[in-house]
């Protein structure tokens, strides 16, 4: 018996073995696709975090400089708010796409599981990347509220 053959393969026909191996590869491809979707969301998080932090920093630095030097900080503050808003919008769109994609992937996996094409024994866990994205969204909203209304934890 070959070490690479599935358990109990000696009693199976070559067609049964081929179907089993194909089913396993398909199940693993679902996991790879899920991880790829998480990596895509991580890219969105990185870009959003950069926009939010740059916008907040620009508004804060130029705001403090304007107070110290006595000139207006309106344009810099507006630019900072625009960057934070863009970061929040990008994060919302990325999260929406991720949730929609994951629902479709889960639905397809369940359909293939019901048809016996994949085993589906492993769980399809909640995306920790999506949870982090939601937390960053809350931080971004708090930052923009702080900048616009001068209230909150960042004011």
C-alpha positions in Angstrom: 0.0 0.0 0.0 1.3 3.5 -0.9 1.8 5.9 1.9 0.0 8.7 0.0 -3.2 6.7 -0.5 -6.2 7.5 1.7 -7.0 5.1 4.5 -8.9 2.1 3.2 -7.9 2.8 -0.4 -7.0 -0.9 -1.0 -10.6 -1.9 -1.0 -11.7 0.9 -3.3 -11.7 1.1 -7.1 -9.5 3.7 -8.8 -12.6 5.7 -9.7 -13.6 5.9 -6.0 -10.1 6.9 -5.0 -10.0 9.6 -7.7 -13.4 11.0 -6.6 -12.2 11.1 -2.9 -9.0 12.9 -3.7 -10.9 15.4 -5.9 -13.3 16.0 -3.1 -10.5 16.7 -0.7 -8.8 19.1 -3.1 -12.0 21.0 -3.6 -12.5 21.3 0.1 -9.0 22.6 0.5 -9.6 25.1 -2.3 -12.5 26.6 -0.3 -10.1 27.2 2.6 -7.5 28.8 0.3 -10.2 31.0 -1.2 -11.4 32.1 2.2 -7.9 32.9 3.3 -7.4 34.9 0.1 -10.5 36.9 0.8 -9.1 37.7 4.3 -5.8 38.8 2.7 -7.8 41.1 0.4 -9.6 42.6 3.3 -6.3 43.1 5.1 -5.1 45.2 2.1 -8.2 47.3 2.5 -7.6 47.7 6.2 -4.0 48.8 5.7 -5.0 51.4 3.1 -7.9 52.6 5.2 -5.7 52.8 8.3 -3.2 54.9 6.4 -5.8 57.3 5.2 -7.5 57.6 8.6 -4.2 58.1 10.4 -2.7 60.6 7.9 -5.9 62.6 7.8 -6.2 62.7 11.6 -2.5 63.7 11.9 -2.7 66.4 9.3 -5.7 67.9 11.0 -4.1 67.8 14.5 -0.7 69.1 13.5 -2.0 71.9 11.4 -4.6 72.7 14.0 -2.0 73.0 16.8 0.2 75.0 14.5 -2.6 77.4 13.6 -3.4 77.9 17.3 0.3 78.7 18.0 0.9 80.9 15.0 -2.5 82.5 14.9 -3.5 81.7 11.3 -6.6 79.7 10.2 -6.5 75.9 10.1 -9.7 75.4 7.9 -8.1 74.0 4.7 -5.8 71.6 6.6 -8.6 70.5 8.8 -10.9 70.0 5.8 -8.2 68.0 4.0 -7.7 65.9 7.1 -11.5 65.3 7.5 -11.6 64.3 3.8 -8.9 61.8 4.2 -10.5 60.2 7.2 -13.9 60.1 5.5 -12.2 58.5 2.4 -10.6 55.9 4.7 -13.9 55.1 6.4 -15.7 54.9 3.0 -13.1 52.5 1.7 -13.4 50.4 4.8 -17.2 50.2 4.5 -17.0 49.2 0.8 -14.3 46.6 1.6 -16.2 45.1 4.5 -19.4 45.0 2.4 -17.6 43.2 -0.4 -16.0 40.8 2.0 -19.2 39.9 3.8 -21.0 39.4 0.5 -18.2 37.3 -0.9 -18.0 35.1 2.2 -21.8 34.6 2.2 -21.6 33.4 -1.4 -18.6 31.1 -0.6 -20.5 29.6 2.4 -23.6 29.1 0.3 -21.6 27.4 -2.5 -19.8 25.2 0.0 -23.1 24.1 1.6 -24.5 23.3 -1.8 -21.5 21.2 -2.8 -21.6 19.5 0.6 -25.3 18.6 0.1 -24.4 17.2 -3.3 -21.6 15.1 -1.8 -18.9 16.9 -3.8 -17.0 18.1 -0.7 -16.9 16.7 2.8 -17.3 20.0 4.7 -16.3 18.5 8.0 -14.1 21.5 9.0 -15.8 24.6 10.3 -15.8 27.8 8.3 -14.9 30.2 11.1 -15.8 33.9 11.5 -13.2 36.0 9.9 -11.0 37.7 12.5 -9.9 40.1 9.8 -13.5 41.3 9.5 -13.7 41.8 13.2 -10.6 43.9 13.2 -12.0 45.9 10.2 -15.1 46.6 12.2 -13.1 47.8 15.2 -11.0 50.1 12.9 -14.3 51.4 11.5 -15.4 52.4 15.0 -12.0 54.1 15.6 -12.4 56.0 12.3 -15.9 57.1 13.1 -14.7 58.3 16.5 -11.8 60.2 14.9 -14.0 62.0 12.4 -16.6 62.9 15.0 -13.8 64.2 17.2 -12.4 66.3 14.2 -15.7 67.7 13.1 -17.4 68.3 16.4 -14.3 68.6 18.6 -15.7 66.0 21.1 -14.8 62.5 22.0 -11.7 60.6 22.9 -9.5 62.2 20.3 -10.5 65.8 20.8 
